[in-house]
Amino acid sequence: MMDNNRPLLEIRDLKVTFPHGKNAITAVDSISFSVDRGTTLGIVGESGSGKSTVARAVMQLITPNSGEILFDGQNLTKMSKSELREIRKRTQMVFQDPGGSLNEYMQVGKIITEPLLVHGISKGKELQKRSEELLNQVGLEPKDAKRYPHEFSGGQKQRIAIARSIAIHPELLVCDEPTSALDVTVQAKILKLLSNLRDELGLTILFISHDLAVINEFCSKVLVMANGKIVESGAVNDVIQNPTHEITKELIASSYA
């Protein structure tokens, strides 16, 4: 049962390691945080800090070694495949490389409505109608449904990926570096689109980035990660104005150079 007073997402003592020869590398080292409903939490860090591993663990694309991932109070790490399938109707992800996440041989209309088919939500003419609605929502045209991904620019491909991610009305959207492959002008447009969709659809967003300037534009709170740990956290403005960790200071310098 949904409880609006509890965080939509809670991470408790999460640890993820990867094998490395005879040893193991700790990518995420016993971190904890929560994301309230309708808010946007940013996770920022340098390459290898563990931020994208957190995103993939939340989406159950990788299995954590220990800890809990609670979505609406339910522990995802203890769920069966059938239970996770139901949860996946409520959680979606936007990846860094839209080209890599889109099937180049599938028409855009089919790409963005595929989640509706997979989860048995819509079929037939309903799919065509929903396809047109989704394309309009992300700033594309209904006629684009008949085109293929290779016919679009990088920014347009990300719009297609976002359309697919909101098709089944998710509650949680996990965005893993969704603007890092785009130029600054296109970045701003994608952030504006995500901001509008967040307000329009009441989305809760976990936003991963290496760029604090992007986090500052889009998020209200931020976690700074380094070597698999959270080294600093708080309201974005406070963290930028009064950084306490050396890594945070370096990220500020590189983001606002």
Secondary structure, 3 states (H helix, E strand, C coil): CCCCCCCCEEEEEEEEEEEECCEEEEEEEEEEEEECCCCEEEEEECCCCCHHHHHHHHCCCCCCCEEEEEECCEEHHHCCHHHHHHHCCCEEEECCCHHHHCCCCCCHHHHHHHHHHHCCCCCCHHHHHHHHHHHHHCCCCHHHHHCCHHHCCHHHHHHHHHHHHHCCCCCEEEEECCCCCCCHHHHHHHHHHHHHHHHHHCCEEEEEECCHHHHHHHCCEEEEEECCEEEEEEEHHHHHHCCCCHHHHHHHHHHCC
